Amino acid sequence: MQLHELVNTFGQDLQRRYGEKVHKLTLHGGFSCPNRDGTIGRGGCTFCNVASFADEKTQFLPIKQQLAERADEIHRAKRYLAYFQAYTSTYAEVQTLKKMYEEALKTTDIVGLCVGTRPDCVPDAVLALLSDYVQQGYEIWLELGLQTANEKTLKRINRGHDFACYAAITQRARALGIKVCTHLIVGLPGDTKQDNLDTISKVVAVGVDGIKLHPLHIVEGSKMGQAYKAERLDPISLEEYTNIASEMIRLTPADVIYHRVSAAARRPTLLAPMWCENRWLAMTEIGRNLDTYGGQGSLINDAFVYQRPQLK
């Protein structure tokens, strides 16, 4: 079976609702991060080097130009979501955000926004702005970087917020009709397989619309990168990631949309694991695992019931 037959993927969900392919166009809004500029901390999360997933050069280009260039690179779709990915894309005055978001929304063929941010950087004014776009009929996703629900691990990786913060903003956003996609990392130092399974359980119990799973990328310029070079940190193996990610997917209700089940990075930024250079490796192995042992939601039964608030 193909992966989309075993997992409720974002691509198939968009295809079903829009009747055609809808592709994300990644943007750099020139945002900073409160965990890097001293507002709540310095140095950022221990795994962080944003250059591993964002082209820093693009932050100086207008949003409309970035969208045009990204669209020219992609020939698989005619409609798009504008994805504010780099750093904390709600970390600015609301009028600044409004100007930037609306520049994207006014661009031809853009059907909505995906906004990547931290749970502690979504004030009421930003929620109201995003909710207004929902009311106008746009596809709006608030992508929250949680990474893990393990409080000890959150402190260890210098995340700067706790699970309660994540839960509160998720419930507030969903009550306003804003869809929430939660980012989770598998392979964080100190997290066991059971911690990962507990994390997906807690996220689903709070209520969520989408999930992004990532293997831990050990990257140049991060504190974890330093630990790896000093041989104090072992990268997660493809086999281990496949096993854990597949189990998390089986514990996820079928109506939750998986935006991603793995992620890739490139050398020289990527230090380890090297299998993360090819995003298809993990996707293929996860597909095989799910085909053999059961797809999304197959481990949910009468003995494993979530009390999940519904999106209003």
N, C-alpha and C positions, 0 to 999 in steps of 0.2 A: 504493500500500500504506500501511497505518497503521504508526505508529512501532513498535508492539509486534510487528509481523510482521517487522521488520528488526533489532530490538534485543531482547535478553533482558532485559526490564524487570522491576523489582521488583514492580510491580503484578500483572503476569501470573504471575510466579513464586508470589506469595502466593495468588492466585486458584486456581492449579493445585493447590497443596499443601493449602489450607484449604477449597477448594470454595466460597468466597465472598470478597467484598472484605474486605481488612484494611487499615485506615488508620492512619497515624502520628498521634499526638497529641503536639505539642511541649510540653516542660516547661522551666521555669527552676528549677534547684535552688539558686540563690544562690551558685554556685561562683565562685571567682576564677580567676586564671591565673598560673603561676610566671613567665611572661614579662612580667607587668605589675606584680606585687607586689614585685619585687626579688630573688626567689629565684634566678632565672637571668638576669633582665634587667628593664628598666623601659621602659614605653611600648608594649610589645607588638609584634606584627608590623607592618610598615609599612603593610599594607593594612587593618588591623583597626579596626573600630568595631562592636562586637557589637550595638549598637542597630539596625544595619541588618538583622539577622535574628532578634532576640529582643526581646520586650516586657519591659523592665526592671521594670515594675510587678508582673508576675506572680511575681517571685522571692519576694515576701513572703507568697504564698498557699500553704496546705498542698498537697501533691502531689495528694491525693485531690480537692480542690476544683478545682485546675487541670485535672485529667483530666475532671471532670464538665463544666466550662465548655467545654473544647475539644470534647468529644463532642456537646454541645448545638449547637455550631456546624456540625457535620458530619452529614449525613443520608445519606451514600453507603455507610456500612458499619455493621456491628453488632459487629465484633471489631476490636481495636486493638493497636498497639504503642506503648508509652510511650517517647517519644523525649526523652532528656536532651540538649538541644542546646547551650544557651548556655555560653560559656566552656569550662572544662576539667572535664568531669563525672565525673572520677575523682580530682579534686584535693581530697581530704579524708581523714580517718581512716577506715579500712575499716568500723568500726562505724557511723559516720555514714552512709556510703554504703549499707551494708546496710539500715539503717532506712529510708532514702529509697527505695531500689530496691524493697524488699519492700512498702512502702506502695503503690507503683504496682502491683506484681504481684498484690496481694491485691484490687485493684479489679476489679469485675465486667467481664467481656468483654476484659480485657487478656491477650494471649497471649504477651507477651514484652517485651524491652527493646532499645532502640537507645541506645548510650552514646557520645556524642561526646567526644573527648579528643585529647591530644597523645601522640606515641610515647614521650616521655620521662616520662610521668606514669601509667604502668601497672605498679605494683609487683607482685610475686608474690602478695601477699595479695589484691589486686583481681582478678588472673587466677583465683585459686582460688575467689573468690566467684562470679564470672561462670560459671566452669566448673561449679560446683555447681548453678547455675540451669539450665544446659544438661542436666545429668544428671537434673534434675527434669522435663525435657520442655519447658521454655520456649524460645521463639525468642529467641536472644541475638545481637546484632550489636555488635561493637566498631568504632566509626567513628573512624578515625585521620586526622588532618589532616596529610598529607605536603606537599601543594601542588605540589612539584616534586622531581625527583631530582638536579637540577643543584646541586652543592655551592656554586658561586659565587653562584647565585641565592638559595639558602637563607640564606647569610650576608648578602646584600644586603638581603633583606627582614626581617632580624633574627629569623629563625625560632627560633634557639636550640638546634637539634639537627641532626644530619646524617642521610644516608640509611641508614648502617649501624645507627643507633639504630632507625629505622623497621623495617628488615629483621629485626632481632633480635626485637623485640616481636611483629611479625606472625607469625613462625615459632613463637614460644612460645605465642601465643594459639591459633593453628590446631592445634597439637599437642594442645591441651586441648579441642578440639572447638568452640572459639569462632569464629564467623564474623567475618571482617574485611572492612570496607568502607573503601576508601581515597579520601580527598578530594583532588582535583587541580584546580589553577587554571590556566586557559589565558589568556595575556596578561600574565604577570608581566614587569616590566622586566628586560631582559637575556635572557629566554628566547626562543629562536627556535622555529620550527615543528619543526626537527629535535630540539631539546631536549625538546619535548613528546612527540614520537614515541619518543625514547630513554627518557623517563620511563615511559610506558606499558609499554615493553618490559621495563624493570627491575622494575617493580611486578609484572607477570605472572610474570616469572622467579622472583621471591621466593616467589610463591604468594599469591593473593588470591581472595576470594569475591564481592566487590562493588566497584563503582566509582561515585563521584560526580564528575561534571565540572561545573565552574563557570567562567563567564567572569569575568575580573577586574572587580570592582565598585570603582570609585573613590568613596569615601564621605567624607562630612563627618566631621571629627574624627580623621582618619587622617593619617599623614605623607605618604602618596601623595596624599591630598586637597590637602594644602598644595602639593605639587609640581605637581599639575594646575592649581591656581589660579594658580601662577607660570608656567604654560605650559611646564613642564619634563617633562610626562608626557602621552603621547598614549594615549587609550583604544583598545581593540581594536574593530575594526569587526565588524558582524554577518557580513559575507561572510568575513572572515578567521577568525572563531571557528567558523563553520559548516564551513569547509574543514578546519581543524585537528582539531576535535572528531570530525568524520566519519571522518577518517583514523585517529584513535586508536581509534575503535570498530571499524573494519575490521581493526585489528591486535590486537583483543582476542578470545581464545577464546570460543566460543559459550556455554560453561557459566558464564562470569563474568556476574554479574547487574548491570545498570546501574540503580542507585537513582535516578540523575538524569543527564540529558545537558545541562542548562542550569540557570540559577537566576535569580530576579528580586529586585529591591529597589525601594524606593519613595522618591520625593522627600518631604521635603527632604533625607533622609539620602543618597540617591544623587546624586552629582554627574555621573557619566559611567560608561559610555555610556548614553544615554537609551533605547536599544532594550531595555535590561535591565529596563525597567519592565514589559514585557509578556513573560512567560515563554514564551508560545506562539510568538512570532516565531522564536526560535532552534530550538525543537522542530520547527516546520513546515519550516524550511529544512534542518535536519539530515535530516529524513525524506525530503525531496526528493532530497538529495544521496545518501543511502544507497540510495534506490530506483533512482537513475540509475547509480551506480558500484559498488554492492554493499553488503550489510549487514554486520552484526557477524561478524567472523572470516573475511571473504572474502579478506583479503590474507595469511592464514596458509597456507603451503604447505610442501612438503618443503624448500625453501630457507630457510624462516623458522620454525625449530622452537624452542619453549621447553621447557626442562627444569623442569617445575612440580611441586613437592611437593604431594601430595594431602591433603585434610583427613581426619584420622583420626576 
